Amino acid sequence: MQHMGGLAMSQNHDNDTDQNILTKPKSQARRAPLYKVLLLNDDYTPMEFVVAVLERFFGMSHAQAFDIMLTVHKKGVAVVGVFSHEIAETKVAQVMDFARRHQHPLQCTMEKE
């Protein structure tokens, strides 16, 4: 019995080592690059339209969207979200398409964080 206990203890130790080895690749996988989605100011897109875009495509409350819109207006640009590459790319395309369909020159871009 004691021998088996020692063996079991040894196996637990090996499992701990295996878990540590398995943890490292997972943590590296979690570090996939993230991308900031940015809205750029222009002199033509109505502020109300920018607020509507932020609510619709970024799930912001009216108050959050209004604050971000003011940041875009005052600073020329604002980060509106941080996403994986695929989601950021989709959001940019959705915003650009929506703006063009409403004949606004609103620019939305993405850059690596």
C-alpha positions as CSV (number, residue, x, y, z in Angstrom):
1,M,0.0,0.0,0.0
2,Q,2.7,2.5,0.9
3,H,4.5,1.7,-2.4
4,M,1.3,2.5,-4.3
5,G,0.8,5.7,-2.3
6,G,4.3,6.8,-3.3
7,L,3.5,5.9,-6.9
8,A,0.3,7.9,-6.8
9,M,2.2,10.9,-5.3
10,S,4.7,10.6,-8.1
11,Q,1.9,10.6,-10.7
12,N,0.4,13.7,-9.1
13,H,3.7,15.4,-9.4
14,D,3.9,14.4,-13.1
15,N,0.4,15.7,-13.6
16,D,1.3,19.0,-12.1
17,T,4.2,19.3,-14.5
18,D,2.0,18.3,-17.4
19,Q,-0.5,20.9,-16.4
20,N,2.2,23.6,-16.3
21,I,3.3,22.6,-19.7
22,L,-0.2,22.6,-21.0
23,T,-0.9,26.0,-19.5
24,K,1.8,27.8,-21.3
25,P,0.5,27.3,-24.9
26,K,-3.0,28.2,-23.7
27,S,-1.8,31.5,-22.3
28,Q,0.1,32.2,-25.5
29,A,-3.1,31.5,-27.5
30,R,-5.0,34.0,-25.4
31,R,-2.5,36.6,-26.4
32,A,-3.8,36.7,-29.9
33,P,-3.4,40.3,-31.1
34,L,-6.3,42.6,-30.4
35,Y,-7.4,45.5,-32.6
36,K,-8.7,48.9,-31.7
37,V,-11.7,50.1,-33.7
38,L,-11.5,53.9,-34.2
39,L,-14.0,56.5,-35.4
40,L,-12.6,59.5,-37.1
41,N,-14.1,63.0,-37.0
42,D,-15.3,64.7,-40.2
43,D,-17.1,68.0,-40.8
44,Y,-20.2,66.5,-42.3
45,T,-21.5,63.4,-40.5
46,P,-24.2,64.5,-38.0
47,M,-23.5,63.9,-34.3
48,E,-26.8,62.1,-33.9
49,F,-25.7,59.6,-36.6
50,V,-22.5,58.9,-34.8
51,V,-24.4,58.3,-31.6
52,A,-26.8,55.9,-33.5
53,V,-23.8,54.0,-35.0
54,L,-22.2,53.6,-31.5
55,E,-25.5,52.3,-30.0
56,R,-26.2,50.0,-32.9
57,F,-22.8,48.4,-33.7
58,F,-21.0,48.7,-30.4
59,G,-23.9,48.1,-27.9
60,M,-23.4,51.4,-26.1
61,S,-26.0,53.1,-24.0
62,H,-27.1,56.5,-25.3
63,A,-25.0,58.3,-22.6
64,Q,-21.9,56.2,-23.5
65,A,-22.4,56.8,-27.2
66,F,-22.9,60.6,-26.6
67,D,-19.7,60.8,-24.6
68,I,-17.6,58.9,-27.3
69,M,-19.2,61.0,-30.0
70,L,-18.0,64.2,-28.2
71,T,-14.5,62.7,-27.9
72,V,-14.5,62.1,-31.6
73,H,-15.7,65.6,-32.3
74,K,-13.2,67.3,-29.9
75,K,-10.1,65.1,-30.4
76,G,-10.6,64.0,-34.0
77,V,-10.6,60.3,-33.1
78,A,-11.7,57.9,-30.4
79,V,-11.3,54.2,-29.7
80,V,-14.8,52.7,-29.8
81,G,-13.9,49.1,-28.9
82,V,-11.1,46.5,-28.8
83,F,-11.7,43.2,-30.5
84,S,-10.1,40.2,-32.2
85,H,-9.0,40.8,-35.8
86,E,-12.1,39.2,-37.3
87,I,-14.6,41.0,-35.2
88,A,-12.8,44.4,-35.6
89,E,-12.8,43.9,-39.3
90,T,-16.5,43.1,-39.3
91,K,-17.4,46.1,-37.2
92,V,-15.4,48.4,-39.5
93,A,-17.1,47.0,-42.6
94,Q,-20.6,47.3,-40.9
95,V,-20.0,50.9,-39.9
96,M,-18.6,51.9,-43.2
97,D,-21.4,50.3,-45.1
98,F,-24.1,51.8,-42.9
99,A,-22.5,55.3,-43.2
100,R,-22.3,55.0,-47.0
101,R,-25.9,53.8,-47.3
102,H,-26.9,56.9,-45.3
103,Q,-24.6,59.1,-47.5
104,H,-22.3,60.1,-44.7
105,P,-18.5,60.3,-45.0
106,L,-17.9,58.8,-41.5
107,Q,-14.6,56.9,-41.4
108,C,-14.0,53.8,-39.2
109,T,-10.6,52.1,-39.1
110,M,-8.8,49.5,-37.0
111,E,-5.2,49.2,-35.8
112,K,-3.3,46.7,-33.8
113,E,-3.4,47.4,-30.1
